Amino acid sequence: MGLKILSLNAKGLNCPQKRAYVWREATKAGADLLCIQETHLLQEDAKRIHNRFFPHILHSHFSKKSRGVFIAVKNSVAFTAISSKVDPNGRYIILVCSINNITYTLVNIYAPNNHQITFLRKLLKQLNSLKQGKVIVCGDFNTVMDRSLDSTSLTRRSGELFLSQSLSYFSERHRQYYPNIFGNHQNPELPKSSFSFGKEQEG
């Protein structure tokens, strides 16, 4: 049975309407896993992320109302947490778990807007020491991975060309961490941000 994953940058979830919208999108997409970036929630606000259809939630928060990521698992999935690594700076979560009797390592990333390659190199070093089973990486890398999908201005685009090429080269070198199970999906109702929807392939 396939595993459906929804990953999006929420640009803040302090507003009840935005939280409701995220859960609606997850339901509409039929997602089994939900990976959200930029929650902007403090530790004491984490209880606001609640949905009876996604009872298993792991949140990484920051000391200010910025950054923040979470992973949520649907109640219809046979889920058991094995171990986790939660970044205290709200940048990533590494979750090792069993889903429908298959071991996965799930990673949700909100990369900084500079020094992305340094950040990813350190993260992947940690991932390599923690990973078990199949590895799935989701998130917002804060740069353009595919220039053909870029909607930013020409000035900004030319300034990010080297970074985009470097990240593409970096991800190719670490292809085992980036299973090619995700397709880009543009949703006009969502803010301009990373939005990917994937279905794991059998076998």
N, C-alpha and C positions, 0 to 999 in steps of 0.2 A: 504494500500500500504506500502511495506517495506521501511525502511530507510537504505541506504548503507553508511558505514563510512570507510574512509581510515585514518589510523594513522601511522605515521612513523617519525623516527629521521633522519633529513636531514644532520646533522653534518655541518651546515653552508650553507647559501643561498646567499652569496655575489657574487658567480659566476653565470653569466647568464645561463650557460649550466645546472647547477644544478637546478635552478629555473624552466627552461623549462622541465627538466626531471620530477620534482615533478608534474607539471601540466599534463604532458603526462600520468603519472601513475594514476592520479586521473581520467582522461578521460577514460583510458583503463579499469579501475576498475568499471566505471560507478558510481563513488562515488557522493553522495548527500552532504556529509559533509567531510571536510578535516581537520585533526588535525595534525599539524606539531610541532616537538620539535627541539631545537637547531637551531634556525634560524640564530643566530650570527649577527643580524641586529640591528643597533642603531636606535634611534627614527627618525632621519632624513633620514634613509635608508628605512623606512617602505613602502614608495611609490613604491619601487622596486617590492613589492609583489602585482602584478596586473594581473588579468586575466578576460577577459570579460565574461567567463562562470561562474566565482565565484565572483560576485560583492560585496558580503557581507563578509568583513574580519575584524576580531578583533585580534589585535597583542599586546602581552606583551613583552617588550624589556628590556634589561639591559644596564647599563652605559658603559659596555665594549663589545667588539665583542665576546660575549659568551652567553650561555643560550638562552632565547627567545622562545616563543611559539605563534602559531596563530591558529585560527579557521576560516575556509572559508566555505561559504554556496553557493551551486549552484543556478543559476538563474532560474532553472526549479522548484525550491521548493518555496512554498508559505511561506515566512519567515517574521516574525515581532520580533524585539528585544524588550524585556520587561525590563531587567536590566542586569548589568554585574559587575563583580569584577575582576580587572586586577592587578596582582601582579607587583609592581614596580621593583622587582628583577628578572623579567623574568622567573619565575618558574611555573606560572599557570594562567589560565583564567577560571572563572566561568561565564557562559552565560545562562541566563534565557530567553527563547524565545518561540514563537509559530511557529511550522513547520507543514504545512498542517492541520491547525486548532487543533493541539495537543500541549499541553504545555510540554516543555522539559527543563531540566537543564543540560547543556553540560559542561563538565570539561575536560580541556586539561592540563596535568601535565608533567613537566620535573623535576624530583626529584633530590636532591643533591646526591653525591656519598658517603655520610656518614650521619648518624643520620636520615635515611629515615623514621623510625617509628615515631620519634618526629615530623618531617615535615608533615607526613600524618595525624597524630593526630590533629595538629593545623588546617590543611586544612579542614579536615572533620568536625571539629567544626564550621568553617565558612560556609561550605557547608550546614550543618544542619540548619543554621539560614537563608539561602538564597534560598534553593531549593524549586522548585515548579514542579508539574507534574512528568513526568518520568525523572529519573536521569541516565545519561550516562557518564561514566568516561573513558577517553582514556589517553595514554601517555607513557612515558618512566620512569619506577620506579627505574632505575639505579641498578637493581639487577636481579637475576634469580628467576622468580616466579614458573617455572616448571623445575626442574633439569634435566628431561629427554630430554629437548630441549637445554640444555647448551652446547655450543661449545668451552668454554674456557678451559685453561689448568687444569690439575688435581690439581696443587698447588693452583691456584686461586679458583678453585671450592671448595676445602676443606675449604679454608679460608672464603668463603661466605656461607657455609652450614647453620650456625646458623642464619645469617641474612635472608636467603631465607626461612627457616622454620618459623622464627618470622613474616615475612611479610605475608606468607601464612596463618598463624594463625590469624594475624591482619585482613586480608581481609575477612576471613571466619566470623569473629566476626562482620564485617561491610558489610555483603553480600548485604544489601539493597542498598548500594552505587555502587555495582559492578554487574549489571545485566549480567547474563551468556549468552550474545548475541554475544560474540566475539570468533572467532576461530583463532588460531595461523597460520600464513602463512609465509613460508620461500621463499623469492625471491632472487635468486643468484645474481641478478644485483644490489641489494641494498646493502649499507654498513652493516656490522654486527651491528645490532641495533634492537630496538624494532620495530616490524612491525606487525600490526594486522588489520584484515579486518573483519568487522562484518555486519550482516544484522539483523535488528530488527525483532523480530517475531510478528506476528499478535496477537491481543488479549492482 
